[in-house]
């Protein structure tokens, strides 16, 4: 992909803000953090309803820097996902924060099911987007055009598929904001040259029995996400033929 000239001049500071929340998946944050915290002339803040620690769904403790009400104006808004995303889909405080910050941000970057949160905030209407392979079918309920790709860029919205795709997306965001040379230097600095030991990272490549087992494990959450997506679609005025 050929990137346009960096959208933010090097002398202009970039304020990065990432939403954190209970039962999120930390790699949706920490993978992109490893990349984007290395952007020259930038700073990074973690944001939640309070500055009390939150734990991701596997128990890792994260400490927010600012509350939703006290967050600095954001140039790059990062919205991670994870099981806890489902609890926020109709949370007016969180959705209002996302809408307000996205309105002034130069780029919005969702990772995994963070795209569903962006959708619930009305940020996906008319945009191409991706998310985790078990949730990509829900994007249509938010007026988005679902794409089964690892990273999708549509205007100022960048979405990454599940979990580790956040690092790929973050490198593309880095190129968009600071230029391709900076993104390449960051990739080399963190030695991001993945060579996975198994070719089972997507449902079309993994053994069918493993795909089936994973779907079965996630049945309850998937059903909840579908029900929530339908309710949100009605609120957003999005008509979907099931």
ZIKA-V502544 format. One record per pair of residues at least 4 apart in sequence whose C-alpha atoms are under 7 Angstrom apart, sorted by the first residue. I is the first residue (numbers start at 1). J is the second residue. Records with the same first field share a line. If there is no record, write none. Layout:
I = J + J
This chain:
3 = 175 + 176 + 180
4 = 176
5 = 179
6 = 175 + 176 + 177 + 178 + 179
7 = 176 + 177 + 178
8 = 12 + 177 + 178
10 = 178
13 = 41 + 42
14 = 41 + 42 + 43 + 75
15 = 42 + 43 + 44 + 74 + 75 + 76
16 = 43 + 44 + 45 + 74 + 75 + 76 + 77
17 = 44 + 45 + 46 + 47 + 74 + 76 + 77 + 78
18 = 45 + 46 + 47 + 77 + 78 + 79
19 = 46 + 47 + 48 + 78 + 79 + 80
20 = 46 + 47 + 48
21 = 48 + 54
22 = 54 + 55 + 56 + 84
23 = 55 + 56 + 57 + 82 + 83 + 84
24 = 56 + 57 + 81 + 82 + 83 + 84 + 85
25 = 56 + 57 + 81 + 82
26 = 30 + 56
27 = 31 + 163 + 164
28 = 32 + 80 + 81 + 111 + 112 + 163 + 166
29 = 33 + 80
30 = 34
31 = 164 + 166 + 167
32 = 36 + 166 + 167 + 170
33 = 37
35 = 167 + 170 + 171 + 186
36 = 170 + 174
37 = 43 + 44
38 = 186
39 = 174
45 = 65
46 = 64 + 65 + 66
47 = 64 + 65 + 66 + 67 + 68 + 71
48 = 64 + 66 + 67 + 68
49 = 67 + 68
50 = 66 + 67
51 = 63 + 64 + 65 + 66 + 67
52 = 63 + 64
53 = 61 + 62 + 63 + 64
54 = 61 + 62 + 63
55 = 59 + 60 + 61 + 62
56 = 60 + 61
66 = 70 + 71
67 = 71
68 = 97
73 = 101
74 = 101 + 105
75 = 105 + 106 + 107
76 = 105 + 106 + 107 + 108
77 = 102 + 105 + 107 + 108 + 109
78 = 108 + 109 + 110
79 = 109 + 110 + 111 + 114
80 = 110 + 111 + 112 + 113 + 114
81 = 85 + 111 + 112 + 113 + 114
82 = 113
85 = 89 + 114 + 117
86 = 225
88 = 94
89 = 117 + 120
91 = 95
92 = 96
93 = 97
94 = 98
95 = 99 + 121
96 = 100
97 = 101
98 = 102 + 121
99 = 103 + 121
101 = 105
102 = 108
106 = 156
107 = 156 + 157
108 = 156 + 157 + 158
109 = 157 + 158 + 159
110 = 114 + 115 + 158 + 159 + 160
111 = 115 + 131 + 159 + 160 + 161 + 162 + 163 + 166
112 = 131 + 132 + 160 + 161 + 162 + 163
113 = 131 + 132
114 = 118
115 = 119 + 131 + 159
116 = 120 + 139
117 = 121
118 = 122 + 123 + 124
119 = 123 + 124 + 142
120 = 142 + 232
122 = 142
124 = 142 + 143 + 144
125 = 142 + 143 + 144
126 = 143 + 144 + 145
127 = 144 + 145 + 154
128 = 144 + 145 + 146 + 147 + 152 + 154
129 = 144 + 145 + 146 + 147 + 152 + 159
130 = 136 + 146 + 147 + 148 + 149 + 151 + 152 + 159 + 160 + 161
131 = 135 + 136 + 159 + 160 + 161 + 162
132 = 136 + 161 + 162
133 = 162
136 = 146
138 = 226 + 229
139 = 144 + 145 + 146
140 = 144 + 145 + 146
141 = 229 + 230 + 233 + 238 + 240
142 = 233 + 238
143 = 238
149 = 161
150 = 160 + 161 + 165
151 = 159 + 160 + 161 + 169
152 = 158 + 159 + 160
153 = 157 + 158 + 159
154 = 158
159 = 169
160 = 165 + 166 + 169
161 = 165
165 = 169
166 = 170
167 = 171
168 = 172
169 = 173
170 = 174
171 = 175 + 183
172 = 176
173 = 177
174 = 178 + 179 + 183
175 = 179 + 180 + 182 + 183
178 = 182
179 = 183
180 = 184
181 = 185
182 = 186
183 = 187
184 = 188
185 = 189
186 = 190
187 = 191 + 192
188 = 192
199 = 205 + 206
200 = 205 + 206
201 = 205 + 206
202 = 206
203 = 211
206 = 210 + 211
207 = 211
208 = 212
209 = 213
210 = 214
211 = 215
212 = 216
213 = 217
214 = 218
215 = 219
218 = 222
219 = 223
220 = 224
221 = 225
222 = 226
223 = 227
224 = 228
225 = 229
226 = 230
227 = 231
228 = 232
229 = 233
230 = 234
231 = 235
232 = 236
233 = 237 + 238 + 239
234 = 238
